[in-house]
Amino acid sequence: MTTTAHPPIHPGVVLFEDYMEPMGLSQRRLADLMNVPPRRINEIIHGKRAITPDTSLRLGKMFGISDTFWLNMQTHYDLEVAKETTDLSTVKVLEDA
């Protein structure tokens, strides 16, 4: 396990702070534009739900950015969380045969 000076930032925080707030988008409006249930947006911005490939595609199209942007951010977040919570001390390194 490793510890970092700053906890990983969930993609939902980025969605809210860097996109929704500056654009004046409510959760409901964003959900309507993406054609998804408002609950999905609420859970994402509160860090209770991951960005799925479906959501990444929709966000990418709606904001006019890469359809992999959000999914890559989610993968990075998940990996950082795993680094903080996974004990690798019992994992053996494969030696040359």
N, C-alpha and C positions, 0 to 999 in steps of 0.2 A: 504494500500500500504506500501511496505517496500523498503528501499534503501540499497543497498549493497556497500561495498567499491570498488568492482570490478564488471563491467558488466558481464553478462553471456557470455560464449564463445560458439559461434556457432560451431556445429560439422564440418562444412566446413573448419574452421580455423585449427582444429586438423587434418583433412584429408590432408590439404595442408602442414602445418608446420611439422607434425610428420610422414607423410607417403610419400607424393609426393616429397617434396623437398629433403629429405635424400636419396630417391631412384632414383632421377633424372627423375621422371615421369612427362611428360607434360600432360596437360589436354586432348589433343587429344589421346595420348597413353593410358591413363587411360580409356578414353571412349571406345576406340577400344577393350581393354582387357575385359571390362565389357559388351561390346555389347550394349552400350547406346549412345544417341546423345551427342556430345561434349558440347552442350549448357547446358545439365543437370549438368555436372561436373562444368562448369563455374559458373552457378547460385548457386550451392551448396557452392563452395569455396569462393564465394563473399557474402554469407549469404542471398541470395535472394530466396533460395529454401530449403525446408526441406528435410531431409532424410526420404524417404518413406520405407515401408516394402520391396518393390522390390529392392530398392537401397541398403538397409541394407543387404539383402541376397547376392547380387552380390559383395558388398565390403567384406563381411565376407568370401565368398568363395575365392575371388581373393587374399586377404591378409592372408588367412589361420587362421582366428580368428572366434570367435563366431558370428553367424548370427544375434544375437540380440545386439551386442556391439554398433553398430551405431544407431540403433533405440532407445536403452536405453539412449544414449547420447542426441539424439534429444528430447526425452521426458523430460529429465532433463532440457535441455535448455528451452524448451517451458514452463515448470512449473516455472522456475526462472524468465522468462520474464513476465509471468502472475502475479507472486507475486509482481513484480515492477509496474504493470500497472492496477491491479484490485483493486477496492475499495470494501472492505468487511465490511465496517463500518455499512452498512444497513442490513447485513445478521444477522438474529436472531439465537441464539443457541437453539436447541430443548431441552425443559425441560422434565424431566420424567413425564409421564402421570399419 
